[in-house]
Amino acid sequence: MTKRQLIDIVARKAHLTKRAATEAVETFLEEVVRQLQKGERIVLSGFGTFHVIQMKAKRVIVPKSGVERQVPAHRLPRFIPGKTLKRIIKK
């Protein structure tokens, strides 16, 4: 599913114009990104939790060339599905 398809579904199911649905979806996604940038957890009951983890710096060997590189410390977004979502998908 693409963002455009999601907007179409939201517009149809919520009886919104495409413009209003686009604004709603964009606002939701922007807020998720903004909260993750701040390091906040986003808990959507029944769906799951978005959070950010801190990865330590490490040395890696590039398989193709065999050259050793240093990967700097960085942050990564993660998603943990909720129990309800897991149960629905499992069926």
Beta strands, then each sheet from edge to edge (+ up, - down):
strand 1: 42-44
strand 2: 48-55
strand 3: 58-61
strand 4: 68-71
strand 5: 74-81
sheet 1: 1+ 2- 5+
sheet 2: 3+ 4-
end
